Amino acid sequence: MKRRTFIKNSSLTALGLSTFGTVNSMSEGFTLKQELRVNEKRIENRIFELAKYGRDEKGRGYRVAYSKGDIEGRAWFMQLMEKAGLNPFIDSGGNIIGRRNGKNPALKPIAFGSHLDMVPDGGDYDGTLGCISALEVIEVLNENRFSTEHPLEVIVFANEEGGLIGSKAMAGNLTAEGLKQVSQSGMMMSEGIRAIGGNPDDIQSSIRKKGDFHAFLELHIEQGGTLENENLHIGVVEGIVGILDCEVTIEGFANHAGTTPMNLRKDALLAASKLVIAANEVINSMPGNQVGTVGKIAVQPGAYNVVPGKVTLGLEIRDLSWDKIEMLLSKIEERAASIATDTETKISFTREANFVKPALTDSSLQQKIIQSANYLGLKTKVMPSGAGHDTQQIASIAPVAMIFVPSVGGISHSPKEFTKTADMANGANVLLQTIMALERV
């Protein structure tokens, strides 16, 4: 039967193909032998196995980018990729890339993956599910001797949690200034990239040009409670928020807490407190889904009996509109100037180099995810992502899409982060089916 005739006669042509079986590489068609489905137990076991890497002396997760745990976890994953025939290598940005050849070398690769690094004392599912499921897709295809037309690439991005560093490098957005920024590990980004096998001196060689990918897909836990609260299986991401981080410095005058009258103080912490409240008021002053957070504070000299002379705050603003982010920051800066005058302090804002612009996902890929989920009998919701992801960097060079699965309790970046095995398998099967649908494009 001709491939075109088979697809025409299929009752599932909205998906692009029906039940998937082993491909006969010598013919134009393919034989229906069995449906392709992921091995959910294998996914679960690998989640648990990877979680062992980077545990600190108290058993907390610490697979922070460029740390010993990150290096060991990456090496373990590369061994699995090697066994799956992907011949993995590390590009100059520190990204791990494995390739499975397609039958038609003229076609652009379909890429998919996520990241393995975590925040300090983080959870076991954020990022890792996307990588482990990407490898699972390859293994299912191998086990069923299914040959794709397109080449397939599994990508493990480096240091997602520290500012999308690996994906920025791949998209050509990692600057010299960004390479100098200090990572959570304590190393500069350039030092960290070198520690995991990359080459910051040749960062340009990691760049992929627009058109190098047929598409890029990322499976990820939701990191929020929408899907669980609405009893849904799959989130189809419509866009990923932009993230702007600023270090805010408030300078007052340190003086004796017992002998300095209240009306003569230049209390940096008092000014900082007013600014935290002002930032919250600005963020809440207009409709929308924007969020703003002061999540870091350092006080100097930091003693009971000294009026604080200097405070450093970490301010973050997120929204799907970069113009809105800029407007909100401007309003916060206006409030800061007024507070500085009232408290006789100096307040300055320094933008972090590794900011992230918002990115919309590809509408046609969204539809393929929805069709794939429907085929599997799963309920979907089109939704934004309030968290940043490597996908938003790759969006500048390729059509992209993201698949969300529920996070129990909406918890993420926490040891209590958890996604049920059945939900992980649902997401991985949707990823697999979507890749198969892309095969017919």
C-alpha positions in Angstrom: 0.0 0.0 0.0 1.3 3.4 -0.9 2.1 5.6 2.1 -0.1 8.4 0.7 -3.0 5.9 0.3 -2.6 4.6 3.8 -2.7 8.1 5.4 -5.7 9.0 3.3 -7.6 5.9 4.4 -6.6 6.3 8.1 -9.4 7.3 10.5 -6.8 9.4 12.4 -5.4 11.6 9.7 -5.8 14.6 11.9 -2.8 13.3 13.8 -0.8 12.7 10.7 -0.7 8.9 11.1 -2.5 6.2 13.0 -1.2 3.2 14.9 2.6 3.2 14.7 4.5 0.1 13.9 7.9 -1.0 12.6 9.1 0.8 9.5 10.3 -1.3 6.6 13.2 0.8 5.3 13.1 -0.9 1.9 9.5 0.2 1.1 7.5 3.4 0.9 5.0 2.2 3.5 5.3 0.8 7.0 3.9 -2.3 8.7 1.4 -2.1 11.5 2.7 -4.4 14.3 2.1 -2.6 17.5 1.4 0.8 18.9 4.4 2.8 20.1 4.1 3.6 23.8 6.7 4.6 26.4 7.8 2.4 29.3 6.5 4.3 32.3 8.4 2.2 34.8 11.7 2.9 33.1 11.0 6.6 33.2 10.2 6.4 36.9 13.3 4.4 37.7 15.5 6.8 35.9 14.0 9.8 37.7 14.9 8.0 41.0 18.4 7.0 39.7 19.3 10.5 38.6 18.1 12.0 41.9 21.0 10.2 43.6 23.5 12.5 41.9 24.3 15.7 43.8 22.8 14.8 47.2 24.5 16.8 49.9 25.5 15.4 53.3 21.9 16.0 54.6 20.4 14.2 51.6 19.2 17.4 50.0 19.2 17.7 46.2 22.1 19.9 45.0 22.7 19.1 41.4 23.4 22.8 40.8 24.9 23.6 37.4 28.7 23.1 37.2 28.8 21.4 40.5 30.2 17.9 41.2 26.7 16.5 41.2 25.9 18.1 37.9 29.0 16.7 36.3 28.3 13.2 37.6 24.6 13.3 36.6 25.5 14.4 33.1 28.1 11.7 32.7 25.5 9.1 33.8 23.0 10.4 31.3 25.6 10.5 28.5 26.2 6.8 29.2 22.5 6.0 28.6 22.6 8.1 25.4 25.6 6.1 24.2 23.8 2.8 24.9 20.9 4.1 22.9 23.1 4.8 19.9 23.0 8.6 20.1 26.8 9.1 20.2 26.5 12.1 22.5 28.9 15.0 22.5 29.3 18.3 24.4 29.2 21.5 22.4 31.2 24.6 23.3 28.3 26.0 25.4 28.2 22.8 27.6 25.1 21.3 26.0 24.9 17.6 25.6 23.7 16.6 22.1 22.9 13.1 20.8 21.7 12.4 17.2 19.7 9.5 15.7 20.0 9.6 11.9 16.9 9.6 9.8 16.2 7.9 6.4 16.3 11.3 4.6 19.6 13.2 5.4 18.3 16.2 3.5 15.6 16.8 6.2 16.2 19.0 9.2 16.3 17.4 12.6 13.4 17.3 15.0 15.0 18.2 18.4 13.6 17.7 21.9 15.0 17.7 25.4 15.3 19.9 28.5 17.9 20.2 31.4 19.4 18.2 34.2 20.6 20.9 36.6 18.5 21.9 39.6 18.1 24.8 42.0 19.7 24.3 45.5 17.5 21.9 47.6 15.3 21.5 44.5 13.1 18.7 43.3 13.7 15.6 41.2 11.3 16.3 38.2 12.0 19.8 37.0 13.9 19.5 33.7 14.9 15.9 34.3 11.5 14.6 33.1 12.0 16.2 29.7 15.5 14.7 29.3 14.6 11.3 30.5 11.4 11.2 28.3 13.4 12.4 25.3 15.7 9.4 25.8 12.7 7.2 26.3 11.3 8.2 22.9 14.6 7.2 21.3 14.6 3.8 23.1 11.0 3.1 22.1 11.9 3.7 18.5 15.0 1.6 18.8 13.1 -1.3 20.4 10.4 -1.2 17.7 13.0 -0.7 14.9 11.2 2.3 13.8 13.2 4.5 11.4 12.1 8.1 11.1 12.5 10.2 8.0 13.9 13.1 9.9 17.0 12.9 12.0 16.2 13.3 15.7 18.3 15.2 18.3 18.1 14.8 22.0 19.4 18.0 23.7 20.4 18.4 27.4 20.8 22.1 27.9 23.5 23.3 30.4 22.6 25.5 33.3 19.0 26.2 32.6 18.3 27.3 36.2 21.1 29.9 36.2 19.8 31.9 33.3 19.2 29.5 30.3 23.0 29.6 29.7 23.3 26.6 27.4 20.3 27.5 25.3 21.4 31.1 25.1 24.7 29.9 23.7 23.0 27.7 21.1 20.7 30.6 20.1 23.6 33.0 19.8 22.4 35.1 22.7 25.2 34.4 25.3 27.3 37.6 25.5 30.8 38.2 26.8 29.2 40.0 29.8 26.9 37.0 30.4 30.0 34.7 30.5 31.4 36.8 33.3 28.3 36.5 35.5 28.8 34.4 38.6 26.7 31.2 38.7 25.1 29.5 41.8 28.1 27.2 42.0 30.4 30.2 42.7 32.1 30.0 39.4 31.8 32.5 36.5 29.7 31.1 33.7 32.8 30.7 31.6 34.5 28.7 34.3 31.5 26.5 34.8 31.1 25.8 31.1 34.7 24.7 31.0 34.1 22.5 34.0 31.4 20.5 32.3 33.4 20.0 29.1 32.4 23.1 27.1 34.7 25.7 25.6 33.8 29.3 26.4 36.7 30.6 24.2 34.9 29.1 21.2 31.3 29.8 22.3 30.4 30.8 18.7 30.8 27.2 17.5 27.7 26.2 19.6 25.4 28.5 17.7 22.6 26.9 15.6 21.2 29.1 12.8 17.6 29.8 12.1 16.3 26.9 10.0 18.7 24.4 11.4 15.9 22.6 13.2 12.6 21.3 11.8 11.1 21.9 15.2 12.0 21.8 18.9 9.8 20.3 21.6 10.2 20.3 25.4 8.2 18.2 27.9 8.2 19.7 31.4 6.3 19.5 34.7 3.9 22.5 35.0 5.4 23.8 38.2 2.0 25.2 39.1 -1.4 23.9 40.1 -3.6 24.7 37.2 -3.7 21.2 35.6 -4.2 19.4 38.8 -6.9 21.8 40.1 -8.8 21.5 36.8 -8.3 17.7 36.5 -6.5 18.0 33.2 -3.7 15.8 31.8 -1.8 18.0 29.4 -0.9 21.7 29.2 -0.2 23.1 25.8 2.0 26.1 26.3 1.1 29.2 24.3 4.0 31.3 25.4 6.8 31.6 28.0 7.2 34.7 30.1 10.1 37.1 29.9 12.3 37.5 33.0 14.1 40.6 34.1 16.3 40.4 37.2 17.8 43.5 38.9 20.2 43.9 41.8 19.0 46.9 43.8 21.4 48.6 46.1 20.3 50.9 49.0 23.0 52.9 50.6 22.4 54.7 53.9 24.8 55.3 56.8 25.8 52.7 59.4 25.8 54.1 62.9 25.4 53.2 66.5 21.9 51.8 67.2 21.8 53.1 70.8 23.1 56.6 70.3 21.7 57.6 66.9 18.3 59.3 67.3 15.5 58.0 65.1 15.1 61.2 63.2 18.8 61.4 62.3 19.1 57.9 60.9 19.8 57.0 57.3 18.5 53.4 57.7 19.1 51.4 54.5 17.0 48.5 55.6 14.0 50.8 56.4 14.3 52.2 52.9 14.6 48.7 51.5 11.5 47.6 53.3 9.5 50.5 51.9 10.8 49.6 48.4 9.7 45.9 48.8 6.2 47.1 49.6 6.2 49.7 46.8 7.3 47.0 44.2 4.4 44.8 45.3 2.0 47.7 45.0 3.2 48.5 41.5 2.9 44.9 40.3 -0.6 44.7 41.6 -1.6 48.1 40.3 -2.8 46.9 36.9 -4.7 44.0 35.4 -2.9 41.0 33.9 -0.8 38.0 34.9 2.5 39.8 35.6 4.4 38.9 38.7 7.1 40.6 40.7 9.3 39.2 43.5 11.9 40.4 45.9 13.5 37.1 46.6 16.9 38.0 48.0 18.1 40.4 50.6 21.5 41.1 52.2 22.1 43.6 55.0 25.3 45.2 56.1 26.9 45.3 58.6 24.2 42.9 59.9 24.3 43.4 63.7 21.7 44.1 66.4 23.4 47.3 67.5 24.2 48.9 64.2 21.8 50.9 62.0 22.0 49.1 58.6 24.2 51.1 56.2 23.7 49.1 53.1 21.2 46.6 51.7 21.2 44.6 48.5 17.9 43.3 47.1 17.2 40.9 44.3 14.1 42.0 42.2 12.5 39.9 39.5 9.7 40.8 37.1 8.0 38.3 34.7 5.3 38.7 32.0 4.5 37.6 28.5 5.0 41.3 27.3 8.5 42.8 27.5 7.1 46.3 27.1 5.0 45.7 30.2 8.0 44.4 32.1 9.9 47.6 31.2 6.9 49.8 32.2 6.6 48.1 35.6 10.4 48.5 36.3 10.2 52.1 35.4 7.3 52.7 37.9 9.2 50.8 40.6 12.3 53.0 39.9 10.1 56.1 40.3 8.8 54.9 43.6 12.4 54.1 44.6 13.5 57.7 43.9 10.8 59.1 46.2 11.7 56.6 48.9 15.4 57.6 48.6 14.5 61.2 49.1 12.3 60.6 52.1 14.8 58.3 53.9 18.0 60.2 52.8 19.4 57.1 51.1 20.7 56.3 47.7 19.0 53.6 45.6 20.4 52.2 42.4 19.3 49.5 40.0 21.7 47.2 38.1 20.2 44.8 35.5 21.6 41.3 35.4 23.2 40.5 32.0 21.3 37.2 31.5 17.8 38.5 31.1 15.2 36.5 29.1 12.8 37.9 26.6 9.3 36.4 26.3 8.6 33.8 23.6 5.4 32.6 21.9 5.2 28.9 20.8 4.3 27.8 17.3 0.5 27.5 16.7 0.8 24.6 14.3 2.9 22.7 16.8 0.3 23.5 19.5 -2.4 21.9 17.4 -0.3 18.7 16.8 0.2 18.4 20.6 -3.6 18.8 21.1 -4.4 16.2 18.4 -1.8 13.8 19.8 -3.3 14.2 23.3 -6.8 13.8 22.0 -5.8 10.6 20.2 -4.5 9.3 23.5 -7.8 10.3 25.3 -6.1 13.0 27.3 -7.7 16.3 28.3 -5.7 19.5 27.4 -5.6 23.2 28.2 -3.8 25.9 26.3 -1.9 28.0 28.9 1.0 30.3 29.5 4.2 29.3 31.3 5.0 31.5 34.2 8.5 29.9 34.5 11.3 30.4 32.1 12.5 27.5 29.9 15.2 26.8 27.4 12.5 26.7 24.7 12.1 30.5 24.8 15.7 30.8 23.6 15.4 28.2 20.9 12.2 30.0 19.7 14.4 32.6 18.1 15.9 30.0 15.7 13.2 27.3 15.3 9.4 26.6 15.7 9.0 25.5 19.3 6.3 24.0 21.6 6.0 22.8 25.2 4.1 20.1 26.8 3.2 20.4 30.5 2.1 17.6 32.9 0.6 18.2 36.4 2.7 19.0 39.4 1.1 17.6 42.6 0.1 20.5 44.8 1.5 22.9 42.3 4.9 22.5 44.0 8.2 23.0 42.3 11.8 24.1 43.1 11.3 22.1 46.3 12.1 18.7 47.7 8.4 18.1 47.8 8.1 18.5 44.0 6.3 15.4 42.6 4.6 14.3 39.4 2.8 11.0 39.3 4.2 8.2 37.1 1.0 8.0 35.0 1.2 11.7 34.3 4.9 11.4 33.3 4.0 8.6 30.9 1.1 10.6 29.5 3.4 13.5 28.7 6.1 11.3 27.2 3.5 9.5 25.0 2.2 12.9 23.8 5.8 13.9 23.0 6.3 10.6 21.1 3.1 11.0 19.2 3.8 14.6 18.4 7.2 13.7 17.0 5.5 11.1 14.9 3.0 13.6 13.6 5.9 15.9 12.7 7.3 13.1 10.6 4.5 13.7 8.1 5.1 17.4 7.7 
